Amino acid sequence: MSLPPFAVATAALFLTACGSQVPGRSSGEATPPACDATPTPAATISATPGGSSEPETDQVTITDAGGRAGGCAVFQVTNHHDTPFRYTITFRFRPASGAAPVNTTRVLSSVEPHATVADTVDMLAGPSDVAGRTQVEVVTVRGVPTAEAPAPAGSCPPSGVRVYADGGDAAMGLRVVNLHLVNCGPDTYHIEGYPRLSVLDDSHQSVGEVLILHDGSSVAASTGADGPPQPLALKPGEEAYAGLVWRNTVLSGTPVNAPYVRVWAKPGAAPVTVTPELDLGTTGKLAVGPWKRAEPR
């Protein structure tokens, strides 16, 4: 699925090699993790003229690209919220050799409120043919409350229901992302109708100007997110899905880009915050289909 462009950190850091990744620490004070690799004296840091060598991009700061970190790129994440947050950070490596840039993602499962956590990003997760210095940039930072983060595959939250969003599909400006619901608990899970949604911006504030419509056909036909809702009784291990449908058409007005959607599977269910990266253009519309039973895998 094609996604809207996002701001890339303006300052660049350079490194020669990286060691193994070390899990982040949820503490009030960050401590740079140790690295397995031998420090590389030639590793240098380069900042944009007039800028800082430690720019913050959406709560993330790259603080070291070699030196004291033993050849690793060290970054810090600061949680400015009042609840624990899970952060997903995408870095981009630009090889000095001119090879194509490669993105890699790091996840910090839980950073405590108002805490700063230090972690490393593994150079080896980027280009394997790098010679000399390599530029590393922060591309995107996405954070959701830890209590509302989608459970990882293979795990089951206390609710007994795992809700997450897939990578979606896009064609000619039409976007379709499916919400998935997996009954991973021991009991039958009953569901009917449409998931309840709240569209959130980068600051996790509700985007009130978005009209949420029932049935995907209100935006486009033949997306699979249409039809009347039916009551479902999901046995343990069974799944359901509901489609999100929108267009990124831009006419007059200010385009709306909202990375997060808060989802309630049914009334009384615990919310889950997913990151479908909504680029709604100036349409102001997001359609959601009814829950449908998924075919057994």
Disulfide bonds with the S-S distance in Angstrom:
Cys35-Cys72 2.36
Cys156-Cys184 2.04
